[in-house]
């Protein structure tokens, strides 16, 4: 059904956060660079490259 309507999932694991595709729900200290997505709480969806729902994610922040 998704293919019929041109809907695709956003799978942002390990990518940098993009504000118009991802919604940051939390930030955690990590060895990765700041702004890197650590985990996905809810998948995001696009239809024909237009956002339906942003991916809800946890993002790395710098260690203090």
Buried (B, 14 or more C-beta within 10 A) or exposed (E): EEEEEEEBEBEBEEBEBEEEBBBBBEBEEBEBEBBBBBEBEEEBBBEEEEEEEBBBBBBBBEEE
